[in-house]
């Protein structure tokens, strides 16, 4: 039984779609893109039982804003936990090489 529900922001949903599109355009591997997306969603789904699985980001501003960060291969999912509502809010999903701090 899930303890927390996972809620994706519109931006996070769009970023996940963009990651899939990029992989398809870059490699032509539709199945690989779908597998990558599935792995990311599976990793994020683990937060429903373990909402503090991710770590606090090294950036002090993001940390003070209550963000946590889940590393998924070469991507980072940023999220906040609301213990009162029992929800995990996925705010953004970025390539780890991006300057994500200014995009959240």
N, CA and C atoms as a LAMMPS dump frame, in Angstrom:
ITEM: TIMESTEP
0
ITEM: NUMBER OF ATOMS
312
ITEM: BOX BOUNDS ff ff ff
-5.0000000000000000e+02 5.0000000000000000e+02
-5.0000000000000000e+02 5.0000000000000000e+02
-5.0000000000000000e+02 5.0000000000000000e+02
ITEM: ATOMS id mol type element x y z
1 1 1 N 0.832 -1.178 0
2 1 2 C 0 0 0
3 1 3 C 0.884 1.252 0
4 2 1 N 0.539 2.198 -0.856
5 2 2 C 1.298 3.432 -0.965
6 2 3 C 0.976 4.348 0.209
7 3 1 N 2.023 4.948 0.74
8 3 2 C 1.838 5.87 1.846
9 3 3 C 1.586 7.298 1.348
10 4 1 N 2.254 7.678 0.262
11 4 2 C 2.159 9.022 -0.303
12 4 3 C 1.729 8.925 -1.76
13 5 1 N 0.99 9.919 -2.221
14 5 2 C 0.662 9.963 -3.646
15 5 3 C 1.704 10.839 -4.353
16 6 1 N 1.946 10.528 -5.603
17 6 2 C 2.901 11.271 -6.423
18 6 3 C 2.121 12.217 -7.322
19 7 1 N 2.501 13.487 -7.31
20 7 2 C 1.841 14.499 -8.13
21 7 3 C 2.914 15.186 -8.975
22 8 1 N 2.775 15.087 -10.293
23 8 2 C 3.709 15.732 -11.221
24 8 3 C 3.197 17.126 -11.572
25 9 1 N 4.088 18.101 -11.546
26 9 2 C 3.723 19.424 -12.05
27 9 3 C 3.604 19.326 -13.573
28 10 1 N 2.917 20.28 -14.168
29 10 2 C 2.824 20.309 -15.635
30 10 3 C 4.215 20.401 -16.242
31 11 1 N 5.089 21.186 -15.609
32 11 2 C 6.446 21.336 -16.119
33 11 3 C 7.189 19.999 -16.09
34 12 1 N 7.054 19.242 -15.008
35 12 2 C 7.74 17.953 -14.899
36 12 3 C 7.228 16.966 -15.954
37 13 1 N 5.919 16.968 -16.193
38 13 2 C 5.353 16.098 -17.237
39 13 3 C 5.93 16.455 -18.599
40 14 1 N 5.989 17.747 -18.879
41 14 2 C 6.523 18.203 -20.166
42 14 3 C 8.009 17.865 -20.286
43 15 1 N 8.745 18.015 -19.208
44 15 2 C 10.175 17.692 -19.244
45 15 3 C 10.395 16.207 -19.503
46 16 1 N 9.581 15.368 -18.915
47 16 2 C 9.684 13.932 -19.152
48 16 3 C 9.411 13.624 -20.62
49 17 1 N 8.398 14.257 -21.177
50 17 2 C 8.111 14.088 -22.612
51 17 3 C 9.269 14.57 -23.473
52 18 1 N 9.86 15.698 -23.109
53 18 2 C 10.98 16.238 -23.875
54 18 3 C 12.199 15.329 -23.824
55 19 1 N 12.425 14.696 -22.685
56 19 2 C 13.534 13.745 -22.568
57 19 3 C 13.33 12.578 -23.527
58 20 1 N 12.114 12.058 -23.562
59 20 2 C 11.805 10.946 -24.473
60 20 3 C 11.999 11.38 -25.919
61 21 1 N 11.473 12.537 -26.275
62 21 2 C 11.625 13.044 -27.651
63 21 3 C 13.088 13.244 -28.015
64 22 1 N 13.866 13.771 -27.089
65 22 2 C 15.285 13.98 -27.356
66 22 3 C 15.991 12.662 -27.64
67 23 1 N 15.702 11.64 -26.822
68 23 2 C 16.345 10.34 -27.023
69 23 3 C 15.966 9.77 -28.388
70 24 1 N 14.699 9.884 -28.755
71 24 2 C 14.255 9.374 -30.064
72 24 3 C 14.945 10.136 -31.19
73 25 1 N 14.992 11.458 -31.093
74 25 2 C 15.615 12.262 -32.148
75 25 3 C 17.117 12.023 -32.214
76 26 1 N 17.746 11.845 -31.054
77 26 2 C 19.191 11.686 -31.005
78 26 3 C 19.637 10.304 -31.465
79 27 1 N 18.878 9.266 -31.073
80 27 2 C 19.316 7.901 -31.364
81 27 3 C 18.417 7.149 -32.327
82 28 1 N 17.175 7.624 -32.478
83 28 2 C 16.219 6.896 -33.303
84 28 3 C 15.668 5.664 -32.608
85 29 1 N 15.991 5.491 -31.344
86 29 2 C 15.604 4.292 -30.59
87 29 3 C 14.346 4.581 -29.76
88 30 1 N 13.192 4.325 -30.338
89 30 2 C 11.927 4.576 -29.647
90 30 3 C 11.796 3.679 -28.424
91 31 1 N 12.126 2.397 -28.587
92 31 2 C 12.02 1.466 -27.456
93 31 3 C 12.942 1.88 -26.318
94 32 1 N 14.156 2.309 -26.652
95 32 2 C 15.099 2.763 -25.623
96 32 3 C 14.586 3.998 -24.896
97 33 1 N 13.963 4.903 -25.636
98 33 2 C 13.401 6.109 -25.023
99 33 3 C 12.277 5.751 -24.059
100 34 1 N 11.442 4.811 -24.464
101 34 2 C 10.339 4.385 -23.604
102 34 3 C 10.879 3.68 -22.362
103 35 1 N 11.906 2.851 -22.523
104 35 2 C 12.516 2.173 -21.366
105 35 3 C 13.113 3.191 -20.395
106 36 1 N 13.757 4.214 -20.928
107 36 2 C 14.336 5.271 -20.091
108 36 3 C 13.237 5.969 -19.294
109 37 1 N 12.153 6.298 -19.957
110 37 2 C 11.011 6.941 -19.303
111 37 3 C 10.437 6.023 -18.228
112 38 1 N 10.293 4.752 -18.54
113 38 2 C 9.765 3.78 -17.576
114 38 3 C 10.663 3.699 -16.34
115 39 1 N 11.991 3.685 -16.542
116 39 2 C 12.921 3.62 -15.41
117 39 3 C 12.788 4.865 -14.535
118 40 1 N 12.634 6.026 -15.168
119 40 2 C 12.474 7.257 -14.391
120 40 3 C 11.182 7.228 -13.586
121 41 1 N 10.101 6.81 -14.228
122 41 2 C 8.809 6.745 -13.522
123 41 3 C 8.844 5.716 -12.389
124 42 1 N 9.514 4.589 -12.607
125 42 2 C 9.632 3.579 -11.556
126 42 3 C 10.429 4.115 -10.368
127 43 1 N 11.509 4.82 -10.648
128 43 2 C 12.314 5.398 -9.567
129 43 3 C 11.509 6.429 -8.793
130 44 1 N 10.774 7.273 -9.51
131 44 2 C 9.947 8.292 -8.856
132 44 3 C 8.83 7.638 -8.051
133 45 1 N 8.281 6.555 -8.56
134 45 2 C 7.195 5.86 -7.859
135 45 3 C 7.657 5.321 -6.496
136 46 1 N 8.944 5.02 -6.35
137 46 2 C 9.469 4.547 -5.06
138 46 3 C 9.275 5.595 -3.968
139 47 1 N 9.166 6.862 -4.379
140 47 2 C 8.96 7.927 -3.402
141 47 3 C 7.618 7.803 -2.698
142 48 1 N 6.676 7.072 -3.289
143 48 2 C 5.371 6.911 -2.646
144 48 3 C 5.487 6.132 -1.332
145 49 1 N 6.471 5.269 -1.233
146 49 2 C 6.708 4.531 0.01
147 49 3 C 7.89 5.071 0.808
148 50 1 N 8.799 5.733 0.112
149 50 2 C 10.002 6.265 0.749
150 50 3 C 10.206 7.716 0.31
151 51 1 N 9.376 8.647 0.789
152 51 2 C 9.415 10.019 0.279
153 51 3 C 10.732 10.756 0.525
154 52 1 N 11.508 10.301 1.474
155 52 2 C 12.788 10.968 1.749
156 52 3 C 13.973 10.191 1.177
157 53 1 N 13.688 9.347 0.194
158 53 2 C 14.719 8.543 -0.46
159 53 3 C 15.783 9.428 -1.106
160 54 1 N 15.364 10.503 -1.731
161 54 2 C 16.303 11.426 -2.363
162 54 3 C 17.056 12.226 -1.324
163 55 1 N 18.026 12.979 -1.794
164 55 2 C 18.841 13.78 -0.883
165 55 3 C 18.501 15.253 -1.002
166 56 1 N 18.949 16.011 -0.022
167 56 2 C 18.809 17.46 -0.101
168 56 3 C 19.818 17.954 -1.129
169 57 1 N 19.418 18.864 -2.016
170 57 2 C 20.365 19.354 -3.024
171 57 3 C 21.5 20.148 -2.387
172 58 1 N 22.634 20.181 -3.051
173 58 2 C 23.786 20.93 -2.523
174 58 3 C 23.548 22.439 -2.585
175 59 1 N 22.702 22.883 -3.498
176 59 2 C 22.397 24.306 -3.612
177 59 3 C 21.589 24.753 -2.387
178 60 1 N 22.117 25.715 -1.64
179 60 2 C 21.485 26.128 -0.387
180 60 3 C 20.114 26.766 -0.601
181 61 1 N 19.902 27.473 -1.699
182 61 2 C 18.603 28.109 -1.966
183 61 3 C 17.537 27.045 -2.178
184 62 1 N 17.844 26.034 -2.997
185 62 2 C 16.88 24.955 -3.224
186 62 3 C 16.615 24.178 -1.937
187 63 1 N 17.663 23.961 -1.167
188 63 2 C 17.513 23.239 0.103
189 63 3 C 16.598 24.022 1.052
190 64 1 N 16.802 25.333 1.145
191 64 2 C 15.96 26.17 2.013
192 64 3 C 14.509 26.207 1.545
193 65 1 N 14.289 26.038 0.248
194 65 2 C 12.924 26.019 -0.29
195 65 3 C 12.248 24.668 -0.076
196 66 1 N 12.974 23.711 0.486
197 66 2 C 12.384 22.417 0.821
198 66 3 C 12.489 21.365 -0.269
199 67 1 N 13.289 21.634 -1.304
200 67 2 C 13.437 20.646 -2.375
201 67 3 C 14.299 19.483 -1.931
202 68 1 N 13.981 18.338 -2.503
203 68 2 C 14.817 17.149 -2.421
204 68 3 C 15.123 16.739 -3.856
205 69 1 N 16.116 15.893 -4.006
206 69 2 C 16.584 15.546 -5.342
207 69 3 C 16.788 14.038 -5.425
208 70 1 N 16.216 13.442 -6.46
209 70 2 C 16.382 12.014 -6.708
210 70 3 C 17.22 11.86 -7.966
211 71 1 N 18.328 11.141 -7.846
212 71 2 C 19.197 10.904 -9.001
213 71 3 C 18.719 9.652 -9.709
214 72 1 N 18.43 9.799 -11.015
215 72 2 C 17.955 8.682 -11.828
216 72 3 C 18.84 8.625 -13.065
217 73 1 N 19.839 7.745 -13.007
218 73 2 C 20.833 7.641 -14.066
219 73 3 C 21.454 9.01 -14.286
220 74 1 N 21.253 9.62 -15.458
221 74 2 C 21.852 10.933 -15.698
222 74 3 C 20.834 12.07 -15.596
223 75 1 N 19.754 11.792 -14.913
224 75 2 C 18.717 12.803 -14.71
225 75 3 C 18.498 13.055 -13.219
226 76 1 N 17.963 14.223 -12.926
227 76 2 C 17.65 14.609 -11.556
228 76 3 C 16.183 14.978 -11.48
229 77 1 N 15.47 14.398 -10.538
230 77 2 C 14.074 14.76 -10.295
231 77 3 C 14.036 15.561 -8.997
232 78 1 N 13.522 16.779 -9.07
233 78 2 C 13.4 17.627 -7.89
234 78 3 C 11.964 17.561 -7.388
235 79 1 N 11.831 17.459 -6.08
236 79 2 C 10.498 17.278 -5.51
237 79 3 C 10.44 17.856 -4.104
238 80 1 N 9.208 18.031 -3.639
239 80 2 C 8.941 18.452 -2.268
240 80 3 C 7.978 17.445 -1.653
241 81 1 N 8.146 17.221 -0.367
242 81 2 C 7.295 16.291 0.365
243 81 3 C 6.34 17.101 1.242
244 82 1 N 5.067 16.757 1.158
245 82 2 C 4.077 17.357 2.044
246 82 3 C 3.552 16.24 2.939
247 83 1 N 4.052 16.202 4.169
248 83 2 C 3.674 15.13 5.088
249 83 3 C 2.218 15.238 5.532
250 84 1 N 1.7 16.451 5.621
251 84 2 C 0.312 16.643 6.044
252 84 3 C -0.654 16.047 5.024
253 85 1 N -0.391 16.316 3.738
254 85 2 C -1.257 15.808 2.663
255 85 3 C -0.854 14.418 2.196
256 86 1 N 0.295 13.935 2.669
257 86 2 C 0.838 12.644 2.228
258 86 3 C 1.025 12.638 0.708
259 87 1 N 1.675 13.709 0.224
260 87 2 C 1.938 13.835 -1.215
261 87 3 C 3.388 14.19 -1.467
262 88 1 N 3.875 13.701 -2.598
263 88 2 C 5.198 14.072 -3.101
264 88 3 C 4.955 14.829 -4.394
265 89 1 N 5.393 16.073 -4.424
266 89 2 C 5.197 16.926 -5.593
267 89 3 C 6.472 16.948 -6.43
268 90 1 N 6.398 16.386 -7.633
269 90 2 C 7.529 16.386 -8.557
270 90 3 C 7.514 17.718 -9.294
271 91 1 N 8.534 18.537 -9.049
272 91 2 C 8.57 19.89 -9.618
273 91 3 C 9.264 19.948 -10.962
274 92 1 N 10.323 19.158 -11.146
275 92 2 C 11.065 19.21 -12.4
276 92 3 C 11.973 18.008 -12.558
277 93 1 N 12.257 17.671 -13.811
278 93 2 C 13.148 16.559 -14.145
279 93 3 C 14.15 17.098 -15.155
280 94 1 N 15.432 17.034 -14.8
281 94 2 C 16.47 17.665 -15.612
282 94 3 C 17.609 16.707 -15.906
283 95 1 N 18.282 16.961 -17.013
284 95 2 C 19.545 16.301 -17.29
285 95 3 C 20.526 16.818 -16.236
286 96 1 N 21.312 15.955 -15.663
287 96 2 C 22.202 16.348 -14.575
288 96 3 C 23.256 17.371 -15.011
289 97 1 N 23.461 17.533 -16.309
290 97 2 C 24.454 18.493 -16.798
291 97 3 C 23.882 19.893 -16.961
292 98 1 N 22.582 20.042 -16.753
293 98 2 C 21.94 21.345 -16.923
294 98 3 C 22.125 22.214 -15.685
295 99 1 N 21.994 23.511 -15.871
296 99 2 C 21.979 24.456 -14.75
297 99 3 C 20.533 24.541 -14.269
298 100 1 N 20.127 23.54 -13.505
299 100 2 C 18.728 23.37 -13.094
300 100 3 C 18.274 24.377 -12.055
301 101 1 N 19.193 24.941 -11.306
302 101 2 C 18.823 25.818 -10.184
303 101 3 C 17.924 26.957 -10.62
304 102 1 N 18.154 27.493 -11.805
305 102 2 C 17.386 28.636 -12.277
306 102 3 C 16.129 28.24 -13.034
307 103 1 N 15.897 26.938 -13.168
308 103 2 C 14.762 26.453 -13.949
309 103 3 C 13.587 25.996 -13.098
310 104 1 N 13.792 25.881 -11.803
311 104 2 C 12.694 25.423 -10.929
312 104 3 C 11.777 26.551 -10.554
